[in-house]
């Protein structure tokens, strides 16, 4: 072959590869557009399913709830558990593009360390929405004035990018768009197996999905958006404050790992928060967590009781018990009302401890959590006194309330996997507030069921039964009273009330 012919062949090969890559990119974009406008054609699978060429049920019971293997995959920094010394890349099926030659590892630091990226765009899409049936005689109906309310046919729409640069460096990004705007739900790098045994020391850096306060993922509920109750104790004391323990996203860094296959830990440092319009304080939010799992698959899916314990016919089923303990210290800044309508910043610290437990008996799952929170100076103060010349020539500022507030939060959920596509469950959430002003509480019972119409199309139906005893301190300045504990009920001052508020149907589909 002549040099000219060889050159033509090389150019043609490069053009052919570029054309293939372009065609794949166009196909991905076209699929995204089609799926955005036509839910019934949602036949594609998310990022990790594409990477490993496997089903959603490999990691999920009913997405986003993870099965034991999926939890091990998440804890390992989105890497498959090792089998006889295998690496994550041994399980991956996707085609990759090299970022430099492997020989560069030998010449480091005189060259950039090489890596690889996926040949196709590592994107996934999650669309959510639903409809609420509000009970005609409920307080929620009195507040909203409607009986049927669409909760957005596509609200929110989340785009995910997730994958790995190497066997030790992985990434995760979530961007969510809703009727209220666009936000970055997560964007972090995970550097795994820094030193020592596998999975012992990992670092997560960036915008974390949430602080890791238990051994399980944040979505481990079949009838609620998140496993951690969405209760803002701070907001129930002062409606200007919206801090919720255990919820994200949170900017910061986390050190985590698994020891001896059965013990998990995490320690993190996060950005502190402030009410919109106020200066964010010096970052001092920090937390620590330790947990242990007995029986079933090990936490990392490896060791003597790793993946060989998986039941191929029932990958969700195992017999195990997991116990977690955590502590959290944080600070948030909010308006204390003492200079209204001008804003006056008040620094309120929170110290919290909690425990979580999870019992699996084959297809039955019982999980629970308890938190105790102490909030320092969380309340609204007294409002300013207006000028009244000549008796009072100048306006007088109000006085802050420096007392502490206490919050007790408990939750429990019982679920049973009847079929791989049908999971009934009942959940209870209890919030008790206490301080010098007295006590108030809210109990919510949430019965429901999750149904998988397809592996990547999920619908769950849930009812909301509420019992409230008295009012939180933020009432009546906060017209929605128990909303920041997830409630809609409005009891009369000093009394209790029980009511069925609504039934919700929530659908989500992923590709």
N, C-alpha and C positions, 0 to 999 in steps of 0.2 A: 504494500500500500504506500502511495506517495505521501509526502508530508502534507501536501495540499488536501488530499482526500482524508487523511487523518484529522486535520484541522476541521474540515467540514463535519466529520462524524462527531467530534467532541462538541462543537457548537450545537449541532442538532440534538445531542444528548442533553446538554444543559437547557436548551429551549424546551425540550420535551418534559424535563423535570419541573421547570418553572411553570409550564402550562398545566401540568397535573396539579401542582400546588394551588394555582389560581382557580382551576376548576373546582377543587375541593372547597376552597374558601367561598366561592360563589354559591356552591350547594348549601353550605352551612348558613350563609346569610339568607338564601332563599327559604330554607326551612324555618328559620326564625320568623321571617315575615309571614309565611303561611300559617305557622302555629299561632301567631298573635291574633289572627283573624278567624281561625277555624279550629275550635277546641276538639271536635270529634275526630280530627286526624292526628291526635297526639300519640304517635306510635314510636317516636324516638326515645332515647334513654339519656340520662344525665352524664356529666363529665366522667365520673369514676367508672360507671358501667361501660362507657365507651373505651376508657383506658384499658380496662381488664377484660373487655369483651364478655361481660357477665350480666346476669339479671339484677334488677333492683332488689329482689328478695335475697340476694347474697348478703346484703348488709342491713336491710330494713324488714321489719315486720309489716308495718303500714307506714310509709314514709310520712313525716320525717323521723318517726320512732325507729330506733336502731335495735337490731337483735344482738345477741352476745358477740357474734363475729364482727358486726358493724361497730359495736362499741370498742372492741379491741383494735379495729382498723383506725378509728378516730383517735384513740389514746396513743397509738403508735405514730401519730403525725401523718395520717392518711396514707399509711403504708400497709401492705399485706403482711400478716404475721409470717415469721420465718418457718420454713419446713426444712429440717436437716441442713441448716446453715445457708439457706437461700436468701437472696436479696430481693427487695421490692421490684427491681427492674426485671427479675426473672419471671415474675407473674404478669407484667405489663404486656399488652398485645399491640399497643399503638405504635405507629412509625414515628421516629424522632429525627430531628436535625442536629448534627453535632455543632457545638459552639467552641471550636478549636480542636486540636489533635490531642489524643490521650497521652501522647509523649510529653505534653506540656506539664503534666504532673511531676515529671522527673526534673524539669528545669525550673520549677517554682523556687524562689520568688522572682526569677528573671523572666518569667512569662506569666500570663494570666491563667489561672486555674480553669481547665476546660469544663464544659457541661453540655447538657442536651435540653432541647425543648420539643414539645409535641409538634408534629408536622401539620396538624389541623388545629383550628382555633379551639381551645379547651373551654368552651362556653356551655352553660346550661341555663334553662329558663324555668322559673316557677311562677305560676299565675294563681292568685287566690281571690276569693269573693264569696258572697253568700247572701242569704235573705233571713230576716228575723220576723217571727210572728209574735207580736206584743199582746199579752193578755188584755182584753178590753177593760177590765176593772182594776188593772194594776197601777201602781205609782209610776212605772215607766211610761204607761200609756198616758197618764195625766201630764207627765212632763213633756213627752214628744208629740202627743196628739195623733199618733198614727197606729195602725194595727199591723200592716205589712210594710216592711222597709227593706229595700235592696241595700246590701252592704257593699256595693260595688261589684259589678260583674267581673272586673279585672282590677281589683284593688286589694293588695298591691301587686305589682309585677316586679319580680326580682331576677336579676341576671347574675349568674355565678361564673367565676373562673377559678378552677382548682386543678392542681396537678403537682408535678415534681420537676425540679431541675436536676436532681441526682438522687441517689439512694438515701441521702441524709438531709437534703434541703427541699422542703415542700412549701407550697403557697396556697392561700385561700382568699378569695375576694367576693364580696356580695354588694351589689348596688340595687337599692329598692326604690321604685317609683310608685307614688300613690297620689291621691287627690290633694294631699297636703304638701307635696313636693318630692324632691329626690334626695336621698341620703345614702351615705356609704355605711352599710351595715357591718362590714368587716373588711379588713385588708391587712393581712399579716403574713410574715415569713415564719416558718417553723424549722429550726436547726436542730435535728435529732441526733441522739447518740454522740454528744460532744466528747465525753471521756467515760472511761469505765465500761461496765457491762451494758449490753443492749438495753435501750429504753430507760436507763437510770437517770440520765441528765439531758433534758431537752429545753430549748429556749424558744418562746414565742414572742415576737416583737412586731408592734404595729397597732392597728385598731382591732382589738379582740372582740369576738362575738359576745362574750360575757366572762366575768371572773369565774374560774373553775372552782366551785365550792363543794362539789360532790364528785363521785367517780363516774357519773353518767352525764350524757349530753343534755343540753338545755331543753330539747324538744321531747323529753321522755314522758309524754302524756298523750292519751288517746282521745280526750274530750276537752282539752284546753290548749291554748296557743303555746304555753311553756309549762314545764314542770314546776319551776319556782313560782309561787304565787305572786301575781302582779299587784302587790299591796304597797302603797307608799305611806308608811307610818308617818314620815315627816310631813307629807301632804295632808294627812288627817289632822295634824296639829296646826299646820299653816298652809292654806291652799296655794300660797305662792311657791311652795317647795314641792318638787316632784321626784326626789331621790327614791329609788326602789332598789333594795338590796338584791344582788344577784342578777340584775338585768343589765344589758348592754345596748349598743356597743360601747366599749371603753378603750380609750387610748392608753397604752402602757406596755409593760413587759411581764412575762410570766415564766417562771422556772418550774418545770414539772417532770414527773417521771414515775416509773414503776420499779419496785424492788422485789426480788424473789417471786416474780410473776403474780403476786397476790396483794401487794401493798402499793397504793397509789398516794401521791402527794402533789401539792402545788403551792406556790408562793408567788404573789404578784404585787406590783406597784403600779397604780393607775392614776390618771388625771382626776383631780377633784372637780366638783361641779358648782355651777352658779346659775341663778335665775337669769333669763334673757335680759340683757341690758345692764347687768352687774359684772364687775371684774372677777374673773376666775381666780380662786385662791391658789397659793402654792400647793403643788401636788403632794398630797400626803395620804391618799387612800391606799391601804395595804391589806392583804389578806393571807391566810395560810389555811391549808386543808390537808387532812390525812384520812385515808380510808383503807378498808381491807375487805376482801371477798373470800367467802368460804364456800367450797363446792362449785360445781358447774365449770364452765370454761374459765381459764385464768384471765386476768385483766388484760394481758398483752397477747392472748391467744397462743402462747408458746409454753414450753416446759412439758412436764409429765402429764398435765391435764389441759392441753391446749386444744387444737382443732379436732383432735380425735374424739372429743366428747360431743361434737356436733351431731345432731340427729338429722340426717339428710332429708327425711320426710317432714320433720318439724324443726327447722333451724332456729326457731324462737324458743324452743322448749329446753329447760334445764332445771335442776334443783340446786338452788344456791341462796346464800344470804350475804348481803353487802351492808356494811356499816360505815358511815362517814361522820366526821366532826370538822367544823370550820370556825374561824374567827375572822372578824372584819373590823377595821377602823377607817373612818372616812370623815370628810368634812364637806359641807355645802353652804352656799351663801344665798340668802333670800331676803326679800323686803319684809320688814317687821311692822310696817304700817304706822310707825310712830311719827312720820312726817308726811303723811298722805295729803295731797296726791303725789308729792315727790317721793322718790324711792330712797329708803334708808337700808343699807346692807347690814345684815346680821349674820354672823358666823355661827353655824350650828354643827356640832360634831356628833357623830354616831359611833357607838361601840356595840358590836353584835357578836353573839355566839350561836351556833346551831348544830343540829344533828340531823342526819338523814339515814333512812334504812330502806332496804329493798329485799323482798322475799319472793323467790321464784319457786313454784312447785309445778314443774312441767309447763302446761299452758296457762296457769294462773299466775298473775303478777300482783303483788300487794306492795305498794310503795308509800312512804310517809316522810314528813319533814317537820321539824320544829325549830323556831327561831326566837331568840330573846334580844330585843333591841333597846338600847338606852340612847335617847336623844337629848343633847345638851342645848338649852335655849332654843327650842324649835317653834315657840308660839308667836302669834301676833301680839304686839304690845297694845297699849291703849292709844287711841287716835289723838291727833293734836287738837288743842282747844283754840277756836278761832278768836280773833281780836274782837273786843266789844267796847269801843271807846265811849265815854271816858273812863268807865269802871276798869276795863282791861285794855290798855292801849295797844299791846302787842300780842300776837299769837303765841301760844305756849306749845312746845313739842310734847308728844305723848311719852309714856314711859315704857321701856322694853320689859318683857316678862322673862326673867332669868331662871325659872324653874325647869326641872328635868321632866321628860315624858318617857313613858315605858310602853313598849309594844310587844305582844306575844302573838306569833303567827304559827298556825299549824295547818297541815294539809295531809290528806290521805287519798289514795286512788286504788281501786280494785278493778282489775280487768281480766278477761278470760278470752283466749283465742279459740273461738268455736270452730271456725274454718280459717284458712289463711287469708280470706277476704272479709271476714266478719268478726269484729271484736267489740262486744258490749263492755261498758265500763261505768262506774259511778265514782264521782270525786266529791270530796268535801274540803272546804277551806274555812278556817276560823281565825278571826282577828279580834284580839282583846286589847283595848287601850286602857292605861291607868296613870293617874297622877293625883295631885292635890285636889283637882277639880272634880274627881270622881272617876267612874268607869263607863265604858261603852263597848259594845261588841257586835260583830256581824258574823253570821253563819250562812254559808252558801252550800247547797247540795246540787251537784251537777250530774244528773243521769244522762247517759247517751250511748252512742255506738259509732264505730268507725267501719266504713265499707269501702273496699277497693273495687272500683268498677273495672279497672285495668291496673297492672302493676304501677303505672305512673299517673293514675287518676283516682283521687281519694275524695270521699265525702264523709263528713261526720255530722250527726245530729245530736244536739245537747239541749237539755232544759235547764232552767235557772230558778231554783227555789230558795228564798231568802228569809232569814229571821234576824231582825235587828233589835238590840237592846239599847235604848237611849241613842244619843247622838255623839259624833266625834267632836273634839274641841273646835275644829274649823267651822262647824255649823253654828249659827245660820249664815255666817258671812259667805260660806261656800254653798250655793243654792243646790248643788247635787249631793251634799252631805257625805254619803258612803261611796261615791263613785271611785275615789282613789283607793278603795279596797275591792273594786270590781263590782260593787253593789249598785242597785237602782232603787231600793226601798227607802221610803221617807217616813219614818215613825214620828209621832208627835213628841215634842220635848218631854223627857222624863218617863216615856212609856216604851213598850215593846210591840213588835208587829211581825207577822208571818204572812208571806205572799208568794205566789208563783208569778214571776215577772215576764218571762219570754221563753220561746223555743227557737233555736237558731239552727240553720243548715249551712254548713261551710264546705265549699268545694275547692280543691286545689289540684293542679295538674302540672307535670314537669316534663321537660324534654332535654 
